Amino acid sequence: MTATMPFRRLAGFAVLALLLGACEAVAQGGAQAGPQGGPKGAATAHAGCDAKQMILIQHAVAVAERRTAEAVAFIDAEPHHAHVREWFGTTPPPKIRVRLARTLELLRPERRPPLICGTAETCGNRPVFAVANLTRRTVTLCPMFFQARNEGADSRPGVIVHEMTHLAAGTGDMAYGRSAALALARKEPDRAALNADNYEYFVEFLPERRPARPGAR
């Protein structure tokens, strides 16, 4: 992802792995992958990260998991809500839900892929927040990730959601940024349903669900 759009140091072996990766997806740069999960125990595989980075990562992942779970519940409860139409247009809600559910599954500790702390060099000296390696099924978090916010658009949790949709749900990067993602939902809803940014913003701006009225069905 670029500096104007949503979205840690690699150890020696991880640097080599990144350079050898045959299929690399820059955050918001064309990633596609299948629904398979990462290796068990991957949640502890934070290569090359210092203590401060570890704290930021753990917080971002926890928030991303919680908010994605809330997004799945939101779709279940209000599939035709305006928020769903805003980010996915006329896409049938079940198509959105299945990709969110796959993303949530990959965010679970036992399924989570390795998260690697990258340098500017290992991130290609580009203004990106993260890089998803689809072959090795890892996510490299670049220096910009640690400069992002905790809340709102282009937040650290949002970056995590974005990258996990690449690995879990086969999303790509057809449109970058909020305005482009909104336009994609209006004009090409089928593509919006496959665009990582649309899922990121859907989760980042998820409205609070209204409590059910007593006796309501």
N, C-alpha and C positions, 0 to 999 in steps of 0.2 A: 504494500500500500504506500502511496506517496505521502509527502508531508501535508498536502492539502486535503487528504482524504483519510477516512477511518483506517487505521492501523498505522543475548545475554552472552560471554566470551566463550568460544568453542575450545575445548581441550584438543590436544594435538590430533587424536584419532578422529574426533568429530569434524575437525577442519578438513581432513582428507576425505571423510565420508561425504561431506557437503560438496567438495569439489568434484568428486566422482559421481555424484548423483546424476542420473541420466534424465530425470524428469523432475524439474524443480518448478515450483509455482510461487512467484513473488506475490506477496499479499496484495490483492486486487490486481492481479496480472495474469489471469488465464488458467487457474488451477482447475483440474478435474480429477476425481478419484471415485473409487467404489465405496460401498458401505462397510467394508471390513474394519474391525477394531484394531487397536494397537496391542502390543504384547502385554501380558499380565505383569503387574508390578511397575509399569512404565511411569506411573505417577511420581516415583521418586527419582527418575532419571533426568535430573536437571544438570546437564553437563556445562562446566565452566562458569557457573553462576556464583556470585559472592553472596554474603548473608543478606544484604539489603535487597538485592535482586530476588532472592528466594522469597522474601516476605512479600514483595510486590507481586510476584508470580502466583504465590499461594492465594493471596487475596483475590486477584483477578480471576483465577480459575474457579474459586469457590463462588464468587458472584456470578460468573458466566453460567455455571451449572445451575445455580438457583434460579436465575432469570430465564434460562432456557426451559426449565421445568415449568415455570410460571407461564411461559409462552405456549407450551403444549396444552396446559390446562385452560388457557384463554381460548385457544382454538376449539377445544372440546366444548367449552361452555357457550362461546359466542362466535361461531364460525362465520357469521355474516356481519360481524361488527365493522364499522367504518374503518377501523385501524387495519383490519385485514385487507379490505379493498384498497386502502391508501397505498400499501406496500406491495400488493400482489394483484391488484386489478380484479379481473374476472376469473382468475385461476381457481379451480375447485379447491375448497379448503382442505379436503383429504390429502391432496398432493403436497400442500404446504406442511401439514401436520406430520406426514411420514418423514420428511426431511428434517424437521425439527426434532422428532423423536430419535432419529438416527444420530443426530448431533448430540443430543442429550446422553444417549448411550455411550458415545465416545468420550464424553466429559466425565463419566464415572471413573473413580480412582482405579478400578481394576481393568479398565479398558483404555485409559488415557495414553496417548502416544508420548514419546519422549519430548520434552521441551528443552531447547538448547539456547544458551546465551551467546549471541554472536557479536562480533565486532563490525565496525564499518567495512573493513576489508572482506570479511566472510559474508557480509550482506551485499557485496558487489559495489560498495561505495555509492549506493543509491539511496535516495530519501525514502526508505521503506520502513514499515513498522515490523514486519515479520515475513518469513519465507517458509512455505510449506513444501517439503520434499515428498512428492507422491510415491516415489519408488521406495525410499527408506521409511516412509511414514513417520516423519519427524517434523517438528515445527521449530524453526530458529527465530528467536525473538531478538530483534535488532535494537541498537541503542535508542532509536526513536520510541520504541515501545515503552521504555522506562521514563520517557518524558511526557507520555500521554496522561490524560486525566483518569480519575476513578469513576466519574459519572458523565452522563450526557453523550453526545455524538463523538465518535472516534475515541472512545474510552478504552482502557486496557481490557476490561471484560469484553467489550465489543470486539476488539481485535481477536481475542481468543475464540469467540463465537464464529467470527468470520473464517478464521483458519480451520476450525473444526468442521465447518460445513464443507470445505474443500475435501477434507479427508473422509468424512463420514457420509456426505450426501451428494457428492459429485458435482458441487456447484463450480461455476466459473466466474469470470470477471468481465461481464459484458458492459457494465456501466459503473463508473466510479463517482462517489460522492452522493450526498443527499438529493440534490436537485435532479441529477441524472437517474438515480434509482427511482425517484418518484415518477419521472417522465417515462421510464421503462415500464413501470406498473400500469400506467395509463395507456400507452401505445402498444406495448408488446408484453402482455401479461405472462405468456408462456416463457419468455426469456427472463422476466423478473423472477419467476419461480425457480430459476436456475442460477440466479445472480447472488453471490455471497453478500454483497452490500445490503441487498434488500432484507436478508435475514438478520444481518447485524442491526440495522436500524429498526426493524420490527421488534427485536428484543430490547434494544436500548430505550426505545420510546413506548414500550408496552404500557397501556393505561392500567390504572388500578381497576380490578373487577368490582362491579357494584355488588354489594351483598344481597343475597336473595331475600325477597320479602317473605314473611311467614305465610305458609300455605301456598306460595307460588310454585308453579311447575315449569 
